[in-house]
């Protein structure tokens, strides 16, 4: 039997029966390696070369920084500040949700972390103001996905390690598409609540209250400025910026807000270690899976098959997006990169698509996968935080999916949305 069939078939069989993705990648890779007749001795060097890349060092630091920022109360202060600025607007709290998600995305670099950090405050507040609980959870789930598009993004770091493109260029390339996705969610939400009389407008805040909220949230607002400003001014690299973010978070938690106790710090370190181990386990076995895809020429054959379906660039890009959307139903972002980049990158290069543009629209696509069932991790985080049944979220999230797909198509077919800012920096 062709070992490519065993590799792909065993992976999807394990996914279908409910085996965790990381384990599915490992088992299917080992089966594929065994039936290919290759030596098992390639496992150790392949995995070591995957997890020892310098650029991936940023992942544990950004995970740790995001957790510190959440535990020291930065997310709570950001929510309050944005609420004061948008107070008095009908639907202002929903708008605040998207705005805060953008801010926290620029701190955490992760979709689930963004949902967890701001959902604790915002889901109960949205329900209190008259929003249906399914809609409240769906809005948080979709807004949280911006976390892997707005820099600093863990997803972009992984993509850069696979394609050897600049992490800094990817970070800045994600700004406009990330804000565009946020705008599409705001428009969608406005349309949905127009005729809903149950939703009440939050109270209007005084100038003094806004000033106090701004002053209280200033340290959180400065976080993305320090991280991104340091990267693009050349003071430090994207990897070094992750370490700076950790030091900054510790400083704010210990000496400014004074909410980071020793016990809380230990909890943060443990949670960070667990999250990092999960990510790196996926990276390790996804690398082995991708190695087998590439060396077997299966990735090459799949790429040729995609290009052979049509000579029309628009049709091929639509097909690529369809593949990514379906993959997002079942795969987490990191696994999808390792499995699909070896297949899709040759297709993109053959069509003249810039690898940075490809990375951005792949990431927007997989961001949508974070709030689509059955594996949409943001949905489960929102469900757990808000005590909302997942089936309610699944139906409520459909309009946000539709709005996000419109944004995705704009990013896909208007490359300058991704490439304009990097081109400015390179000049």
C-alpha positions in Angstrom: 0.0 0.0 0.0 1.2 3.5 -0.9 2.6 5.0 2.4 1.2 8.4 1.4 -2.3 6.9 1.7 -1.4 5.5 5.1 0.1 8.9 6.2 -2.9 11.0 5.2 -5.6 8.3 5.8 -4.4 7.4 9.3 -4.2 11.1 10.3 -7.8 11.9 9.2 -9.1 8.6 10.7 -7.6 9.5 14.0 -9.0 13.0 13.8 -12.5 11.7 13.0 -12.6 9.3 16.0 -11.6 12.1 18.3 -7.9 11.6 18.9 -6.1 14.9 19.8 -4.5 16.6 16.8 -1.0 16.5 18.3 -1.2 12.7 19.0 -2.8 12.1 15.5 0.2 13.8 13.9 2.6 11.7 15.8 0.9 8.4 15.3 0.3 8.9 11.6 3.9 10.2 11.0 5.3 7.0 12.7 3.0 4.8 10.6 4.0 6.6 7.4 7.7 6.4 8.3 7.4 2.7 9.1 5.6 1.8 5.8 7.9 4.0 3.8 10.8 1.8 4.7 12.9 4.8 6.0 15.0 4.5 9.1 13.4 5.5 12.3 16.7 7.2 13.2 15.6 10.3 11.2 13.0 11.1 13.9 15.4 12.6 16.5 17.3 15.0 14.1 14.1 16.0 12.3 12.3 16.9 15.5 15.4 18.6 17.1 16.0 20.8 14.0 12.3 21.8 14.2 12.1 22.9 17.8 15.6 24.4 18.1 15.1 27.3 15.6 15.9 30.6 17.1 12.8 32.3 15.8 10.6 29.8 17.7 12.2 31.0 21.0 9.7 33.9 20.8 6.7 31.5 21.3 7.2 30.7 25.0 8.1 34.3 25.8 5.0 35.7 24.1 2.8 33.0 25.7 4.3 34.0 29.1 3.9 37.7 28.4 0.3 37.3 27.5 -0.5 35.3 30.6 1.3 37.9 32.8 -0.6 40.8 31.2 -3.9 38.9 31.8 -3.2 38.1 35.4 -2.0 41.6 36.4 -5.3 43.2 35.4 -4.2 44.8 32.1 -7.1 43.3 30.2 -9.6 44.5 32.8 -8.3 48.0 32.6 -8.3 48.0 28.8 -11.9 46.9 28.8 -12.9 49.7 31.2 -11.0 52.4 29.3 -12.6 51.5 25.9 -16.0 51.3 27.6 -15.6 54.9 28.8 -14.6 56.1 25.4 -17.6 54.4 23.7 -20.1 54.9 26.4 -23.5 56.2 25.4 -23.4 54.5 21.9 -26.1 51.8 21.3 -24.1 48.7 20.6 -21.1 50.4 22.2 -20.2 47.4 24.3 -20.1 45.1 21.3 -17.8 47.7 19.5 -15.7 47.9 22.7 -15.4 44.1 22.6 -13.8 44.2 19.1 -11.6 47.2 20.0 -10.3 45.6 23.1 -9.7 42.3 21.2 -7.4 44.3 18.8 -5.5 45.8 21.7 -5.1 42.5 23.6 -4.1 40.8 20.3 -1.2 43.2 20.2 -0.1 41.8 23.6 -0.9 38.1 23.5 -0.3 36.9 19.9 -2.9 34.2 20.5 -6.6 33.8 19.7 -7.6 31.6 22.7 -5.6 33.8 25.1 -7.4 36.9 23.8 -10.8 35.3 24.3 -9.8 34.1 27.8 -8.4 37.4 28.9 -11.3 39.7 27.9 -14.1 37.2 27.9 -14.3 36.9 31.7 -15.2 40.6 31.9 -17.1 41.1 28.6 -19.4 38.1 28.2 -21.3 38.8 31.5 -21.4 42.5 30.6 -22.8 41.9 27.1 -25.5 39.6 28.5 -26.4 42.1 31.2 -26.9 44.8 28.5 -29.4 42.6 26.6 -27.3 40.6 24.2 -28.3 37.0 23.6 -25.7 34.8 25.4 -25.0 32.9 22.2 -24.3 36.2 20.3 -22.1 37.4 23.2 -20.0 34.3 23.1 -19.9 34.2 19.3 -18.7 37.8 19.1 -15.9 37.1 21.6 -14.9 34.0 19.7 -14.7 35.7 16.4 -13.1 38.9 17.8 -10.5 36.8 19.6 -9.3 35.3 16.3 -7.7 38.7 15.5 -5.1 37.6 18.0 -3.2 35.6 15.4 -3.3 38.4 12.8 -2.4 41.5 14.7 1.3 41.5 15.6 3.0 40.0 17.6 1.5 36.8 16.3 2.6 33.3 17.3 1.2 32.0 14.0 3.3 34.4 11.9 6.4 33.2 13.8 5.7 29.6 12.9 5.0 30.5 9.2 8.2 32.5 9.0 10.2 29.5 10.4 8.8 27.3 7.6 9.2 29.7 4.7 12.3 31.7 5.8 10.5 35.1 5.3 11.0 38.0 7.7 9.0 37.8 10.9 9.1 41.6 11.1 7.6 41.9 7.6 4.9 39.4 8.4 4.1 41.3 11.6 3.6 44.6 9.9 1.8 43.0 6.9 -0.9 41.7 9.3 -1.8 45.1 10.6 -4.3 46.2 7.8 -5.9 42.8 7.3 -6.3 42.4 11.1 -8.0 45.8 11.4 -10.0 45.0 8.3 -11.3 41.8 9.9 -12.2 43.8 13.0 -14.1 46.3 10.9 -16.1 43.5 9.2 -17.1 42.1 12.6 -18.2 45.6 13.8 -20.3 46.1 10.6 -21.8 42.6 11.0 -22.7 43.3 14.6 -24.3 46.7 13.8 -26.5 45.0 11.2 -27.5 42.3 13.7 -28.5 44.6 16.5 -30.3 47.3 14.5 -33.8 46.0 15.3 -33.1 44.5 18.7 -34.9 46.7 21.2 -33.6 44.6 24.2 -30.1 46.0 23.8 -29.6 49.0 26.0 -27.0 51.7 25.5 -24.3 51.9 28.2 -24.1 55.1 30.2 -22.1 58.1 29.1 -18.9 58.7 31.0 -17.6 62.1 32.1 -14.3 63.5 30.8 -12.9 63.0 34.3 -13.9 59.3 34.3 -12.4 58.9 30.9 -9.1 60.5 32.0 -8.9 58.3 35.1 -9.6 55.2 32.9 -7.0 56.2 30.4 -4.4 56.8 33.1 -5.1 53.4 34.7 -4.9 51.6 31.3 -1.8 53.5 30.0 0.7 50.8 30.9 -1.4 48.3 28.9 -1.8 50.7 26.0 2.0 51.2 25.9 2.7 47.4 25.6 2.2 47.1 21.8 3.9 50.5 21.3 7.0 49.2 23.1 7.0 45.8 21.4 6.4 47.0 17.8 8.2 50.3 18.2 11.3 48.4 19.3 11.1 46.0 16.4 10.7 48.5 13.7 13.1 51.0 15.1 15.8 48.3 15.1 16.3 48.3 18.8 15.6 44.6 19.1 14.5 41.7 16.9 11.0 40.1 17.0 12.5 37.2 19.1 14.1 39.6 21.6 10.9 41.7 21.7 9.2 38.6 23.3 11.7 38.7 26.1 11.2 42.5 26.5 7.4 41.9 26.7 7.9 39.5 29.6 10.2 41.9 31.5 7.8 44.7 30.9 4.8 42.6 32.1 6.7 41.6 35.3 7.6 45.3 35.9 4.0 46.4 35.6 2.6 43.5 37.6 5.1 43.8 40.5 5.8 47.6 40.8 3.0 49.5 39.1 -0.3 47.5 39.6 1.2 45.4 42.3 -1.2 42.5 41.5 1.4 39.9 40.7 1.9 37.9 43.9 4.4 35.1 44.3 1.6 32.5 44.2 0.1 34.1 41.1 3.6 34.2 39.4 4.1 30.5 40.0 0.6 29.8 38.5 1.5 31.9 35.5 4.8 30.1 35.0 3.2 26.6 35.2 0.4 27.6 32.8 2.9 29.1 30.4 5.1 25.9 30.5 2.0 23.7 29.8 0.9 25.9 26.9 4.5 26.0 25.5 4.9 22.3 25.7 1.6 21.7 23.9 2.7 24.0 21.1 6.2 22.6 20.7 4.8 19.0 20.8 2.6 19.9 17.8 5.6 21.6 16.1 7.8 18.6 16.6 5.4 16.0 15.1 3.9 18.3 12.5 7.5 18.8 11.3 7.9 15.1 10.9 4.6 14.9 9.1 5.6 17.7 6.7 9.0 16.0 6.2 7.3 12.8 5.0 4.9 14.8 2.8 7.8 16.5 1.1 10.3 13.7 0.7 7.6 11.3 -0.6 6.8 14.0 -3.3 3.2 13.8 -2.1 3.2 17.5 -1.4 4.6 18.1 -4.9 1.9 15.9 -6.5 -0.8 17.7 -4.6 0.5 21.1 -5.6 0.6 20.0 -9.3 -2.9 18.7 -8.9 -4.2 22.0 -7.6 -2.5 24.0 -10.4 -3.7 21.5 -13.0 -7.4 22.1 -12.0 -7.3 25.5 -13.6 -4.9 28.0 -15.3 -7.0 30.9 -13.9 -5.2 32.5 -10.9 -8.5 33.6 -9.4 -10.0 30.1 -9.5 -6.8 28.6 -8.0 -6.8 31.1 -5.2 -10.4 30.5 -4.5 -9.7 26.8 -4.4 -6.7 27.3 -2.0 -9.0 29.3 0.3 -11.6 26.6 0.2 -9.0 24.0 1.2 -7.8 26.2 4.0 -11.3 26.9 5.3 -12.1 23.2 5.3 -8.7 22.5 7.0 -9.6 25.1 9.7 -12.7 23.0 10.6 -10.4 20.2 11.8 -6.9 21.5 12.4 -5.4 24.0 14.7 -3.4 26.8 13.1 0.1 25.5 13.7 -0.7 22.0 12.5 -2.3 23.4 9.4 0.8 25.4 8.6 3.1 22.4 8.7 0.7 20.2 6.7 -0.4 22.7 4.1 2.5 25.1 3.5 4.6 22.4 1.7 1.6 22.0 -0.6 0.4 25.5 -1.0 3.7 27.5 -1.1 4.8 26.0 -4.5 1.3 26.7 -5.9 1.6 30.4 -4.7 5.1 30.8 -6.1 3.9 29.3 -9.4 1.1 31.9 -9.6 3.5 34.8 -8.6 2.0 35.3 -5.2 4.3 36.9 -2.7 5.1 34.5 0.2 4.3 37.3 2.7 0.9 37.9 1.1 0.4 34.1 1.2 1.2 34.0 4.9 -1.2 36.8 5.6 -4.2 35.4 3.8 -3.4 31.9 5.1 -3.4 33.3 8.6 -6.7 35.2 8.1 -8.2 32.0 6.8 -7.0 29.9 9.7 -8.1 32.6 12.1 -11.6 32.0 10.9 -11.0 28.3 11.7 -10.5 29.3 15.3 -14.2 30.0 15.7 -15.6 27.4 13.3 -16.8 23.9 14.6 -15.9 21.2 15.3 -12.4 22.2 16.4 -12.8 25.9 16.8 -10.8 26.4 20.0 -12.1 29.9 20.6 -15.7 28.6 20.7 -14.8 26.2 23.5 -12.9 28.8 25.5 -15.9 31.2 25.2 -18.3 28.4 26.1 -16.3 27.5 29.2 -16.0 31.1 30.4 -19.6 32.2 29.7 -21.2 28.8 30.6 -22.8 28.9 27.2 -23.7 25.6 25.4 -21.5 25.1 22.3 -24.5 24.5 20.1 -25.8 28.0 20.8 -22.5 29.4 19.8 -22.3 27.4 16.6 -25.5 29.0 15.3 -24.8 32.5 16.6 -21.3 32.5 15.0 -22.5 32.0 11.4 -23.0 35.7 10.6 -19.6 36.5 11.9 -18.1 33.7 9.7 -19.8 35.2 6.7 -18.5 38.7 7.4 -15.0 37.3 8.0 -15.0 35.4 4.7 -15.8 38.7 2.9 -12.8 40.2 4.7 -10.7 37.2 3.7 -11.6 37.5 0.0 -10.5 41.2 0.1 -7.2 40.3 1.6 -6.7 37.5 -0.9 -7.4 39.4 -4.0 -6.0 42.9 -3.0 -2.4 42.0 -2.2 -1.5 45.6 -1.3 -3.6 45.3 1.8 -0.8 43.0 3.1 2.2 44.3 1.1 1.8 48.1 1.3 3.2 48.6 4.9 6.2 46.2 4.4 7.0 48.0 1.1 7.0 51.4 3.0 9.5 50.1 5.6 11.8 48.6 3.0 12.1 51.9 1.1 
